[in-house]
Amino acid sequence: MVMNHEIIIFTPIFIVLIGLTFVSILKKRRRSAKSIYKLIDDLEKKYIY
């Protein structure tokens, strides 16, 4: 049984790269609580007052 060394070496690297890109996309999309409260406050000032 012959194992292909390229598959053994590059598969974990490929999985890690996919994971890092996924995490970075999620961090960009997520808003902090402070920015959400500021957005709500701005909308209240615009439409209520």
C-alpha positions in Angstrom: 0.0 0.0 0.0 1.6 3.2 -1.2 0.7 6.5 0.5 0.9 9.7 -1.4 3.1 12.1 0.7 1.8 15.2 -1.0 -1.8 14.5 0.2 -0.5 13.9 3.7 1.4 17.2 3.8 -1.0 19.5 1.9 -4.4 18.4 3.3 -3.9 19.9 6.8 -2.5 23.1 5.4 -5.5 23.4 3.0 -7.9 22.8 5.9 -6.2 25.4 8.1 -6.3 28.0 5.3 -10.0 27.4 4.7 -10.7 27.7 8.5 -8.7 31.0 8.8 -10.6 32.6 5.8 -13.9 31.5 7.3 -13.1 33.0 10.7 -11.9 36.2 9.2 -15.1 36.6 7.2 -17.2 36.0 10.3 -15.2 38.6 12.3 -15.8 41.2 9.6 -19.5 40.6 9.5 -20.1 40.6 13.2 -20.8 43.9 14.9 -19.8 44.8 18.4 -22.4 45.6 20.9 -21.1 49.2 21.1 -21.7 49.8 17.4 -25.2 48.3 17.6 -26.2 50.6 20.4 -24.8 53.5 18.5 -26.8 52.5 15.4 -30.0 52.3 17.5 -29.3 55.6 19.2 -28.8 57.3 15.8 -32.0 55.8 14.4 -33.9 57.0 17.5 -32.6 60.5 17.1 -33.5 60.5 13.4 -37.0 59.2 13.6 -38.3 59.9 17.1 -36.9 63.3 18.2 
